[in-house]
Amino acid sequence: MVDCIALARIIQLENEARHALWRRNEDAFYREYGRDPLPLFAWFGNALDTGYAWFKTKKADRPDIGRSACDGNDCCAQAASARR
């Protein structure tokens, strides 16, 4: 039990020392945590981003050929003014 408490205290002191170093030198934080992600994770994230962008633009780029601004004889003023 005492060993676990001592180990927890050592970890806490190391974390406090690391945070103090980061407060003094911001570059130390970025050197420790600024590594590039693994290539597999980067590829998977890019694939998800590309797929989502393709899915969203697929609907927007679909042409509405059969639909006009004025459906029938009762055209609204906005549609009529847009055709002038």
Backbone atoms as SQL, in Angstrom:
CREATE TABLE atoms (id INTEGER PRIMARY KEY, chain TEXT, resi INTEGER, resn TEXT, atom TEXT, x REAL, y REAL, z REAL);
INSERT INTO atoms VALUES
  (1, 'A', 1, 'MET', 'N', 0.831, -1.194, 0.000),
  (2, 'A', 1, 'MET', 'CA', 0.000, 0.000, 0.000),
  (3, 'A', 1, 'MET', 'C', 0.872, 1.254, 0.000),
  (4, 'A', 2, 'VAL', 'N', 1.883, 1.246, 0.825),
  (5, 'A', 2, 'VAL', 'CA', 2.776, 2.399, 0.911),
  (6, 'A', 2, 'VAL', 'C', 3.536, 2.573, -0.408),
  (7, 'A', 3, 'ASP', 'N', 3.869, 1.444, -1.056),
  (8, 'A', 3, 'ASP', 'CA', 4.571, 1.508, -2.333),
  (9, 'A', 3, 'ASP', 'C', 3.714, 2.201, -3.392),
  (10, 'A', 4, 'CYS', 'N', 2.417, 1.910, -3.406),
  (11, 'A', 4, 'CYS', 'CA', 1.516, 2.531, -4.380),
  (12, 'A', 4, 'CYS', 'C', 1.399, 4.031, -4.141),
  (13, 'A', 5, 'ILE', 'N', 1.326, 4.416, -2.866),
  (14, 'A', 5, 'ILE', 'CA', 1.234, 5.847, -2.543),
  (15, 'A', 5, 'ILE', 'C', 2.522, 6.551, -2.938),
  (16, 'A', 6, 'ALA', 'N', 3.667, 5.932, -2.686),
  (17, 'A', 6, 'ALA', 'CA', 4.950, 6.532, -3.050),
  (18, 'A', 6, 'ALA', 'C', 5.069, 6.650, -4.574),
  (19, 'A', 7, 'LEU', 'N', 4.634, 5.627, -5.288),
  (20, 'A', 7, 'LEU', 'CA', 4.684, 5.675, -6.744),
  (21, 'A', 7, 'LEU', 'C', 3.786, 6.781, -7.290),
  (22, 'A', 8, 'ALA', 'N', 2.600, 6.920, -6.723),
  (23, 'A', 8, 'ALA', 'CA', 1.686, 7.984, -7.148),
  (24, 'A', 8, 'ALA', 'C', 2.287, 9.353, -6.871),
  (25, 'A', 9, 'ARG', 'N', 2.954, 9.505, -5.734),
  (26, 'A', 9, 'ARG', 'CA', 3.576, 10.796, -5.393),
  (27, 'A', 9, 'ARG', 'C', 4.730, 11.113, -6.344),
  (28, 'A', 10, 'ILE', 'N', 5.502, 10.099, -6.725),
  (29, 'A', 10, 'ILE', 'CA', 6.608, 10.314, -7.661),
  (30, 'A', 10, 'ILE', 'C', 6.060, 10.766, -9.016),
  (31, 'A', 11, 'ILE', 'N', 5.003, 10.114, -9.475),
  (32, 'A', 11, 'ILE', 'CA', 4.396, 10.497, -10.755),
  (33, 'A', 11, 'ILE', 'C', 3.852, 11.916, -10.678),
  (34, 'A', 12, 'GLN', 'N', 3.247, 12.266, -9.560),
  (35, 'A', 12, 'GLN', 'CA', 2.714, 13.616, -9.393),
  (36, 'A', 12, 'GLN', 'C', 3.835, 14.654, -9.416),
  (37, 'A', 13, 'LEU', 'N', 4.942, 14.374, -8.736),
  (38, 'A', 13, 'LEU', 'CA', 6.067, 15.314, -8.726),
  (39, 'A', 13, 'LEU', 'C', 6.678, 15.455, -10.125),
  (40, 'A', 14, 'GLU', 'N', 6.773, 14.346, -10.874),
  (41, 'A', 14, 'GLU', 'CA', 7.292, 14.436, -12.239),
  (42, 'A', 14, 'GLU', 'C', 6.374, 15.278, -13.119),
  (43, 'A', 15, 'ASN', 'N', 5.073, 15.114, -12.973),
  (44, 'A', 15, 'ASN', 'CA', 4.123, 15.913, -13.751),
  (45, 'A', 15, 'ASN', 'C', 4.211, 17.391, -13.393),
  (46, 'A', 16, 'GLU', 'N', 4.347, 17.681, -12.115),
  (47, 'A', 16, 'GLU', 'CA', 4.479, 19.087, -11.700),
  (48, 'A', 16, 'GLU', 'C', 5.758, 19.697, -12.251),
  (49, 'A', 17, 'ALA', 'N', 6.852, 18.937, -12.237),
  (50, 'A', 17, 'ALA', 'CA', 8.116, 19.445, -12.789),
  (51, 'A', 17, 'ALA', 'C', 7.991, 19.674, -14.293),
  (52, 'A', 18, 'ARG', 'N', 7.299, 18.761, -14.991),
  (53, 'A', 18, 'ARG', 'CA', 7.113, 18.922, -16.429),
  (54, 'A', 18, 'ARG', 'C', 6.249, 20.147, -16.730),
  (55, 'A', 19, 'HIS', 'N', 5.197, 20.369, -15.949),
  (56, 'A', 19, 'HIS', 'CA', 4.341, 21.542, -16.167),
  (57, 'A', 19, 'HIS', 'C', 5.103, 22.843, -15.881),
  (58, 'A', 20, 'ALA', 'N', 5.963, 22.819, -14.870),
  (59, 'A', 20, 'ALA', 'CA', 6.776, 24.001, -14.578),
  (60, 'A', 20, 'ALA', 'C', 7.738, 24.284, -15.739),
  (61, 'A', 21, 'LEU', 'N', 8.305, 23.234, -16.314),
  (62, 'A', 21, 'LEU', 'CA', 9.190, 23.411, -17.465),
  (63, 'A', 21, 'LEU', 'C', 8.407, 23.995, -18.643),
  (64, 'A', 22, 'TRP', 'N', 7.195, 23.522, -18.862),
  (65, 'A', 22, 'TRP', 'CA', 6.374, 24.036, -19.961),
  (66, 'A', 22, 'TRP', 'C', 6.007, 25.498, -19.755),
  (67, 'A', 23, 'ARG', 'N', 5.787, 25.898, -18.507),
  (68, 'A', 23, 'ARG', 'CA', 5.473, 27.311, -18.245),
  (69, 'A', 23, 'ARG', 'C', 6.677, 28.198, -18.539),
  (70, 'A', 24, 'ARG', 'N', 7.880, 27.697, -18.252),
  (71, 'A', 24, 'ARG', 'CA', 9.082, 28.475, -18.520),
  (72, 'A', 24, 'ARG', 'C', 9.458, 28.459, -19.997),
  (73, 'A', 25, 'ASN', 'N', 9.258, 27.319, -20.650),
  (74, 'A', 25, 'ASN', 'CA', 9.694, 27.155, -22.028),
  (75, 'A', 25, 'ASN', 'C', 8.581, 26.474, -22.822),
  (76, 'A', 26, 'GLU', 'N', 7.863, 27.264, -23.592),
  (77, 'A', 26, 'GLU', 'CA', 6.728, 26.732, -24.349),
  (78, 'A', 26, 'GLU', 'C', 7.180, 25.740, -25.413),
  (79, 'A', 27, 'ASP', 'N', 8.373, 25.909, -25.942),
  (80, 'A', 27, 'ASP', 'CA', 8.876, 24.996, -26.969),
  (81, 'A', 27, 'ASP', 'C', 9.046, 23.577, -26.431),
  (82, 'A', 28, 'ALA', 'N', 9.311, 23.431, -25.139),
  (83, 'A', 28, 'ALA', 'CA', 9.466, 22.093, -24.562),
  (84, 'A', 28, 'ALA', 'C', 8.159, 21.312, -24.660),
  (85, 'A', 29, 'PHE', 'N', 7.043, 21.989, -24.494),
  (86, 'A', 29, 'PHE', 'CA', 5.741, 21.333, -24.623),
  (87, 'A', 29, 'PHE', 'C', 5.543, 20.813, -26.038),
  (88, 'A', 30, 'TYR', 'N', 5.849, 21.648, -27.035),
  (89, 'A', 30, 'TYR', 'CA', 5.650, 21.241, -28.416),
  (90, 'A', 30, 'TYR', 'C', 6.647, 20.181, -28.860),
  (91, 'A', 31, 'ARG', 'N', 7.850, 20.183, -28.282),
  (92, 'A', 31, 'ARG', 'CA', 8.801, 19.119, -28.600),
  (93, 'A', 31, 'ARG', 'C', 8.308, 17.778, -28.067),
  (94, 'A', 32, 'GLU', 'N', 7.648, 17.807, -26.908),
  (95, 'A', 32, 'GLU', 'CA', 7.174, 16.560, -26.312),
  (96, 'A', 32, 'GLU', 'C', 5.898, 16.046, -26.972),
  (97, 'A', 33, 'TYR', 'N', 4.974, 16.935, -27.294),
  (98, 'A', 33, 'TYR', 'CA', 3.680, 16.517, -27.819),
  (99, 'A', 33, 'TYR', 'C', 3.467, 16.875, -29.280),
  (100, 'A', 34, 'GLY', 'N', 4.445, 17.439, -29.936),
  (101, 'A', 34, 'GLY', 'CA', 4.270, 17.894, -31.304),
  (102, 'A', 34, 'GLY', 'C', 4.666, 16.885, -32.357),
  (103, 'A', 35, 'ARG', 'N', 4.616, 15.606, -32.041),
  (104, 'A', 35, 'ARG', 'CA', 4.971, 14.591, -33.028),
  (105, 'A', 35, 'ARG', 'C', 3.870, 14.458, -34.073),
  (106, 'A', 36, 'ASP', 'N', 4.250, 14.045, -35.257),
  (107, 'A', 36, 'ASP', 'CA', 3.283, 13.784, -36.317),
  (108, 'A', 36, 'ASP', 'C', 2.501, 12.517, -35.988),
  (109, 'A', 37, 'PRO', 'N', 1.240, 12.455, -36.398),
  (110, 'A', 37, 'PRO', 'CA', 0.470, 11.234, -36.141),
  (111, 'A', 37, 'PRO', 'C', 0.991, 10.070, -36.985),
  (112, 'A', 38, 'LEU', 'N', 0.607, 8.882, -36.603),
  (113, 'A', 38, 'LEU', 'CA', 1.009, 7.709, -37.381),
  (114, 'A', 38, 'LEU', 'C', 0.420, 7.802, -38.781),
  (115, 'A', 39, 'PRO', 'N', 1.151, 7.358, -39.790),
  (116, 'A', 39, 'PRO', 'CA', 0.665, 7.494, -41.173),
  (117, 'A', 39, 'PRO', 'C', -0.678, 6.805, -41.414),
  (118, 'A', 40, 'LEU', 'N', -0.925, 5.685, -40.747),
  (119, 'A', 40, 'LEU', 'CA', -2.189, 4.989, -40.939),
  (120, 'A', 40, 'LEU', 'C', -3.361, 5.835, -40.452),
  (121, 'A', 41, 'PHE', 'N', -3.201, 6.477, -39.297),
  (122, 'A', 41, 'PHE', 'CA', -4.262, 7.333, -38.768),
  (123, 'A', 41, 'PHE', 'C', -4.461, 8.565, -39.647),
  (124, 'A', 42, 'ALA', 'N', -3.378, 9.123, -40.144),
  (125, 'A', 42, 'ALA', 'CA', -3.486, 10.290, -41.023),
  (126, 'A', 42, 'ALA', 'C', -4.202, 9.909, -42.316),
  (127, 'A', 43, 'TRP', 'N', -3.862, 8.750, -42.882),
  (128, 'A', 43, 'TRP', 'CA', -4.515, 8.302, -44.108),
  (129, 'A', 43, 'TRP', 'C', -5.998, 8.059, -43.865),
  (130, 'A', 44, 'PHE', 'N', -6.336, 7.405, -42.759),
  (131, 'A', 44, 'PHE', 'CA', -7.733, 7.113, -42.449),
  (132, 'A', 44, 'PHE', 'C', -8.534, 8.399, -42.242),
  (133, 'A', 45, 'GLY', 'N', -7.956, 9.381, -41.548),
  (134, 'A', 45, 'GLY', 'CA', -8.625, 10.666, -41.354),
  (135, 'A', 45, 'GLY', 'C', -8.836, 11.402, -42.662),
  (136, 'A', 46, 'ASN', 'N', -7.837, 11.382, -43.535),
  (137, 'A', 46, 'ASN', 'CA', -7.975, 12.022, -44.842),
  (138, 'A', 46, 'ASN', 'C', -9.028, 11.319, -45.691),
  (139, 'A', 47, 'ALA', 'N', -9.086, 9.977, -45.602),
  (140, 'A', 47, 'ALA', 'CA', -10.089, 9.230, -46.368),
  (141, 'A', 47, 'ALA', 'C', -11.495, 9.574, -45.879),
  (142, 'A', 48, 'LEU', 'N', -11.679, 9.669, -44.570),
  (143, 'A', 48, 'LEU', 'CA', -12.986, 10.052, -44.035),
  (144, 'A', 48, 'LEU', 'C', -13.364, 11.466, -44.462),
  (145, 'A', 49, 'ASP', 'N', -12.423, 12.366, -44.408),
  (146, 'A', 49, 'ASP', 'CA', -12.687, 13.753, -44.799),
  (147, 'A', 49, 'ASP', 'C', -13.045, 13.852, -46.275),
  (148, 'A', 50, 'THR', 'N', -12.317, 13.143, -47.119),
  (149, 'A', 50, 'THR', 'CA', -12.596, 13.163, -48.552),
  (150, 'A', 50, 'THR', 'C', -13.946, 12.523, -48.862),
  (151, 'A', 51, 'GLY', 'N', -14.248, 11.415, -48.198),
  (152, 'A', 51, 'GLY', 'CA', -15.532, 10.751, -48.411),
  (153, 'A', 51, 'GLY', 'C', -16.702, 11.607, -47.985),
  (154, 'A', 52, 'TYR', 'N', -16.562, 12.285, -46.864),
  (155, 'A', 52, 'TYR', 'CA', -17.634, 13.154, -46.382),
  (156, 'A', 52, 'TYR', 'C', -17.830, 14.334, -47.334),
  (157, 'A', 53, 'ALA', 'N', -16.741, 14.914, -47.822),
  (158, 'A', 53, 'ALA', 'CA', -16.848, 16.033, -48.754),
  (159, 'A', 53, 'ALA', 'C', -17.485, 15.578, -50.063),
  (160, 'A', 54, 'TRP', 'N', -17.135, 14.379, -50.536),
  (161, 'A', 54, 'TRP', 'CA', -17.732, 13.851, -51.761),
  (162, 'A', 54, 'TRP', 'C', -19.220, 13.608, -51.575),
  (163, 'A', 55, 'PHE', 'N', -19.597, 13.060, -50.421),
  (164, 'A', 55, 'PHE', 'CA', -21.003, 12.781, -50.149),
  (165, 'A', 55, 'PHE', 'C', -21.824, 14.065, -50.112),
  (166, 'A', 56, 'LYS', 'N', -21.285, 15.107, -49.497),
  (167, 'A', 56, 'LYS', 'CA', -22.026, 16.369, -49.386),
  (168, 'A', 56, 'LYS', 'C', -22.138, 17.074, -50.738),
  (169, 'A', 57, 'THR', 'N', -21.113, 17.048, -51.555),
  (170, 'A', 57, 'THR', 'CA', -21.179, 17.749, -52.842),
  (171, 'A', 57, 'THR', 'C', -21.922, 16.945, -53.891),
  (172, 'A', 58, 'LYS', 'N', -22.080, 15.666, -53.685),
  (173, 'A', 58, 'LYS', 'CA', -22.789, 14.843, -54.657),
  (174, 'A', 58, 'LYS', 'C', -24.237, 15.306, -54.792),
  (175, 'A', 59, 'LYS', 'N', -24.880, 15.600, -53.674),
  (176, 'A', 59, 'LYS', 'CA', -26.261, 16.075, -53.715),
  (177, 'A', 59, 'LYS', 'C', -26.342, 17.483, -54.287),
  (178, 'A', 60, 'ALA', 'N', -25.411, 18.325, -53.940),
  (179, 'A', 60, 'ALA', 'CA', -25.465, 19.724, -54.360),
  (180, 'A', 60, 'ALA', 'C', -25.198, 19.871, -55.853),
  (181, 'A', 61, 'ASP', 'N', -24.394, 19.005, -56.430),
  (182, 'A', 61, 'ASP', 'CA', -24.037, 19.131, -57.837),
  (183, 'A', 61, 'ASP', 'C', -25.019, 18.430, -58.783),
  (184, 'A', 62, 'ARG', 'N', -25.992, 17.729, -58.226),
  (185, 'A', 62, 'ARG', 'CA', -26.948, 17.012, -59.070),
  (186, 'A', 62, 'ARG', 'C', -27.862, 18.015, -59.765),
  (187, 'A', 63, 'PRO', 'N', -27.966, 17.980, -61.074),
  (188, 'A', 63, 'PRO', 'CA', -28.802, 18.955, -61.774),
  (189, 'A', 63, 'PRO', 'C', -30.292, 18.655, -61.607),
  (190, 'A', 64, 'ASP', 'N', -31.072, 19.695, -61.391),
  (191, 'A', 64, 'ASP', 'CA', -32.523, 19.587, -61.321),
  (192, 'A', 64, 'ASP', 'C', -33.095, 20.034, -62.654),
  (193, 'A', 65, 'ILE', 'N', -33.053, 19.151, -63.622),
  (194, 'A', 65, 'ILE', 'CA', -33.471, 19.508, -64.980),
  (195, 'A', 65, 'ILE', 'C', -34.982, 19.634, -65.075),
  (196, 'A', 66, 'GLY', 'N', -35.718, 18.735, -64.454),
  (197, 'A', 66, 'GLY', 'CA', -37.168, 18.727, -64.589),
  (198, 'A', 66, 'GLY', 'C', -37.876, 19.763, -63.743),
  (199, 'A', 67, 'ARG', 'N', -37.175, 20.480, -62.906),
  (200, 'A', 67, 'ARG', 'CA', -37.805, 21.433, -61.993),
  (201, 'A', 67, 'ARG', 'C', -37.513, 22.843, -62.459),
  (202, 'A', 68, 'SER', 'N', -38.546, 23.649, -62.575),
  (203, 'A', 68, 'SER', 'CA', -38.338, 25.035, -62.962),
  (204, 'A', 68, 'SER', 'C', -38.621, 25.944, -61.782),
  (205, 'A', 69, 'ALA', 'N', -38.290, 27.213, -61.945),
  (206, 'A', 69, 'ALA', 'CA', -38.529, 28.175, -60.876),
  (207, 'A', 69, 'ALA', 'C', -40.010, 28.461, -60.718),
  (208, 'A', 70, 'CYS', 'N', -40.781, 28.213, -61.741),
  (209, 'A', 70, 'CYS', 'CA', -42.209, 28.494, -61.703),
  (210, 'A', 70, 'CYS', 'C', -42.953, 27.201, -62.026),
  (211, 'A', 71, 'ASP', 'N', -43.597, 26.617, -61.042),
  (212, 'A', 71, 'ASP', 'CA', -44.351, 25.389, -61.247),
  (213, 'A', 71, 'ASP', 'C', -45.807, 25.732, -61.531),
  (214, 'A', 72, 'GLY', 'N', -46.221, 25.688, -62.774),
  (215, 'A', 72, 'GLY', 'CA', -47.617, 25.947, -63.126),
  (216, 'A', 72, 'GLY', 'C', -47.829, 27.388, -63.537),
  (217, 'A', 73, 'ASN', 'N', -49.115, 27.801, -63.554),
  (218, 'A', 73, 'ASN', 'CA', -49.476, 29.149, -63.991),
  (219, 'A', 73, 'ASN', 'C', -49.383, 30.190, -62.882),
  (220, 'A', 74, 'ASP', 'N', -49.339, 29.746, -61.642),
  (221, 'A', 74, 'ASP', 'CA', -49.309, 30.705, -60.538),
  (222, 'A', 74, 'ASP', 'C', -47.861, 30.942, -60.096),
  (223, 'A', 75, 'CYS', 'N', -47.116, 31.652, -60.913),
  (224, 'A', 75, 'CYS', 'CA', -45.710, 31.947, -60.633),
  (225, 'A', 75, 'CYS', 'C', -45.614, 32.944, -59.492),
  (226, 'A', 76, 'CYS', 'N', -44.619, 32.749, -58.692),
  (227, 'A', 76, 'CYS', 'CA', -44.406, 33.722, -57.637),
  (228, 'A', 76, 'CYS', 'C', -43.579, 34.899, -58.203),
  (229, 'A', 77, 'ALA', 'N', -43.662, 36.030, -57.543),
  (230, 'A', 77, 'ALA', 'CA', -43.005, 37.227, -58.049),
  (231, 'A', 77, 'ALA', 'C', -41.497, 37.097, -58.070),
  (232, 'A', 78, 'GLN', 'N', -40.959, 36.394, -57.094),
  (233, 'A', 78, 'GLN', 'CA', -39.507, 36.237, -57.026),
  (234, 'A', 78, 'GLN', 'C', -38.998, 35.429, -58.214),
  (235, 'A', 79, 'ALA', 'N', -39.682, 34.348, -58.547),
  (236, 'A', 79, 'ALA', 'CA', -39.254, 33.535, -59.692),
  (237, 'A', 79, 'ALA', 'C', -39.397, 34.309, -60.992),
  (238, 'A', 80, 'ALA', 'N', -40.462, 35.099, -61.112),
  (239, 'A', 80, 'ALA', 'CA', -40.661, 35.861, -62.329),
  (240, 'A', 80, 'ALA', 'C', -39.600, 36.949, -62.463),
  (241, 'A', 81, 'SER', 'N', -39.225, 37.580, -61.350),
  (242, 'A', 81, 'SER', 'CA', -38.232, 38.634, -61.438),
  (243, 'A', 81, 'SER', 'C', -36.842, 38.073, -61.701),
  (244, 'A', 82, 'ALA', 'N', -36.624, 36.839, -61.329),
  (245, 'A', 82, 'ALA', 'CA', -35.309, 36.244, -61.555),
  (246, 'A', 82, 'ALA', 'C', -35.111, 35.883, -63.028),
  (247, 'A', 83, 'ARG', 'N', -36.196, 35.684, -63.784),
  (248, 'A', 83, 'ARG', 'CA', -36.080, 35.300, -65.188),
  (249, 'A', 83, 'ARG', 'C', -35.947, 36.495, -66.108),
  (250, 'A', 84, 'ARG', 'N', -36.145, 37.683, -65.655),
  (251, 'A', 84, 'ARG', 'CA', -36.095, 38.875, -66.514),
  (252, 'A', 84, 'ARG', 'C', -34.703, 39.267, -66.867);
